[in-house]
């Protein structure tokens, strides 16, 4: 399977604990995105990388959140001191380098569902 | 404010009936436009996209969408719905260089036998 993969698929944690999610993009894609999706809402952009550089962060990404893509391949999203409001589906997507002349489709992974008790 | 609006939270149609899901956007320029589908427990799958050119776009699974600049709309249509089309549908816009994708809140489609 050459699609975007995410691990774990489900995570249950207690408030105050730290959690880390992993995303493996499609291998030839150099752009990687993280989104958060809460119940009844569409995905909300969190951050994106081009290769290993984190180029944009949403205001939704508080200082408890950190994302890395150290070698320009897989990425991790860490949430420190989790709160109940962090409960959501965390989606990862990847795309080839964009540009108005190119197809800018983002390919999504299945997501990691986080439940904070 | 810039936004993507899907006015219908939930739509129920009978199998074999036609379908139209509405999407309106509020941006100064014409963005790139997308429709995604999300089945329970699955990631989002792209149905179709519009960048420029012909305003009627064909996608996968028999879906099509029409861009209407005057109405700032990009409605999704299917002439005959199948039970497997039951899912959540999201309209999305991308203003610039694929790093600012905004999604609507989604429309949940239920298909009656």
Interface residues (C-beta under 8 A of the other chain):
Chain A: X4 X31 X33 X40 X41 X42 X43 X44 X45 X48 X55 X56 X91 X93 X95 X98 X99 X100 X103 X104 X105 X106 X107 X108 X109 X110 X111
Chain B: X4 X9 X32 X34 X36 X41 X42 X43 X44 X45 X46 X49 X51 X90 X92 X94 X97 X98 X99 X100 X101 X102 X103 X104 X105 X106
